[in-house]
Amino acid sequence: MQRWLRTIGGWLEERTHLAGAIEETARHRVPRNSASWWYVFGSATFTVLILQIVTGICLATVYVPAADRAWNSLIYLNYQEPLGWYLRALHGWGSNFMVALMFIHLIQVFLFGAYKYPRELTWLAGVVLLLCTLGMAFTGQVLRFDQDAYWGLGIAAAIMGRAPLVGPRLVHLLLGGPIIAGETLSRFFALHVFVIPGLLLSFVALHLFLVLRLGINEWPVPGRLVKREIYLREYHELVERDGESFFPWAAQKDLLFAGLIVLALLVVAAVAGPIGPNGRPDPSIIETVPRPDIFFLWLFALFALLPPWTETFLILVGPLVLIAILIGLPFYSGTGEKSFRRRPFAVVFVILAFLLFATMTWLGLSSPWSPVMDAWSAVATPVAYVKGRTPLQLQGALLIQDKQCRNCHAMGGQGGRRGPALDSVATRLTRNELIRQILQGGGNMPAYGSNLSPAEVDAIVDFLQTMTPAGEPPARNSAPPAEP
């Protein structure tokens, strides 16, 4: 057997020359003081990524990315497929572990000044990896396609729709149409399974290549400044004088920590179980309380606390400014002191960011906020539509306002465009057709029979029957009367 294995290994080596590359990687020298427990978070993140890919492939063999079957396929995994619940738990909690490790790794790199010359590109690749990881977490939550995912995506679409000029086009691109439906789920499935993982693996390869070529950042010593003219020479002298091969000197801590993380993930998945799905997605339930996953709760709470007059500006500009700061960091602070002992502002910034994250997350968990889904409902009903109306018709106008019908239907040129405008609805539908449409739904409209009382339906229909442009007769039934 050993002879056969050596023969096969020799045949592969002659054609791939992998042994030399692996040996060079394992034996590349790193500063002795870099073999520290502070430097293990990157390899642990990579380990969890591999686990996510493996569990994701297994889940994809059962998951059905269709609006009417996605929820059922997750219920099947949770309760019928052998160990399907555990596979989902590993994948769901693995996402949280990966986001947490990525943030810790980013903070460690920031505090140790590892983004400075000549590792600017390594930092930029890490920022892209962080954004891709958050993208994977968000798209994964949408694929659960439960009530939280449905309305959480609705909030995201509403935020994106506020962008000037390109907002409606971005929403259409995100949702695959004017509403959240099967095309939406197909797009998020493609993003979660193909697009973002492809970007992740590409930038992981670039990140590792840059780490191997430029070397692992040395332990930041107070007073040792980064100067472009002499840094590389000093670093190579340090490695030659006081360096060790990565394997096994530094790798042993990485392997041990990665093993502990995998063990913790296995235990958490077994104890906590899979994340969701919660109730079926129901667009007719407007008063809902969707809560995102743990690493987006702080954003959820922050948006809820923003003053209305600053909301749109901060929602659109805030994330872009934060990303710009992260990308520009190695260019406006690429030299000088590395040690966090001599960079008090960096330490204060990290502490304040952590306190903000912890406080907002706690508020997001404990506060009974419900998203304000009244983008158009707050717009007043045109005066001409309520003049001279009967009390019952006025009650119908109030119900249309209160039930937020104008999120999807325009009136007087203002309102949503997911459904037809209400200005001339009485010329298209008879009274019986209006009642049937409200109770049973149809097309893009959900059924509201279980959410409205008969008296409320009667008032709404009575008001809608007045919605006829001047000079146009109301709709009537063209079928011949029944014979006695």
Number of C-alpha atoms within 10 A of each C-alpha: 6 7 8 9 10 11 12 11 12 14 12 13 13 10 8 11 12 12 14 11 11 10 11 14 16 16 15 16 22 26 23 19 14 19 22 12 11 16 19 22 23 20 18 24 23 17 18 22 20 12 16 19 14 13 18 19 11 15 18 12 8 15 20 19 23 19 18 14 14 21 23 17 19 26 17 16 20 22 11 12 15 11 12 20 22 20 22 23 25 27 26 23 20 25 23 18 20 22 21 15 21 24 14 16 22 20 15 17 20 21 20 23 27 24 25 27 20 19 19 19 18 22 23 19 20 23 18 17 21 19 16 20 21 19 16 22 21 21 22 20 25 23 25 24 29 22 22 25 26 21 26 22 23 19 17 12 20 16 16 19 17 17 18 9 9 11 16 17 15 16 22 16 13 20 22 18 15 18 19 20 16 17 17 23 24 18 16 23 21 14 17 23 17 11 14 19 19 14 14 20 15 13 20 17 13 16 19 15 14 18 15 15 11 15 19 19 20 19 19 19 14 13 12 12 15 19 16 14 8 10 16 15 10 13 18 17 12 15 18 13 11 13 19 20 18 21 15 13 17 23 16 14 18 23 16 12 17 21 14 13 20 18 12 13 20 16 13 16 22 15 11 12 18 22 18 18 20 14 12 17 19 15 16 16 13 15 11 17 15 19 20 21 17 13 16 17 20 22 17 23 21 18 17 16 11 13 10 10 8 10 15 16 12 15 18 15 11 12 11 12 12 11 14 11 12 15 19 14 17 23 13 10 13 21 18 15 21 25 20 18 15 13 15 11 10 18 16 11 11 14 12 12 12 12 12 14 19 14 15 20 20 15 17 22 17 9 9 9 16 13 19 12 17 16 14 19 22 14 14 11 17 12 8 9 18 16 9 9 15 12 12 17 21 19 18 22 21 17 18 20 19 13 16 19 18 26 21 20 21 20 20 14 12 17 22 18 15 16 18 13 18 18 18 20 19 25 17 13 18 18 18 11 15 21 19 15 18 18 18 13 16 11 7 13 16 16 18 18 17 10 13 15 10 12 10 16 20 19 20 23 22 23 25 24 19 18 17 19 13 7 6 10 11 18 17 13 11 6 6 6 7 5 4 3
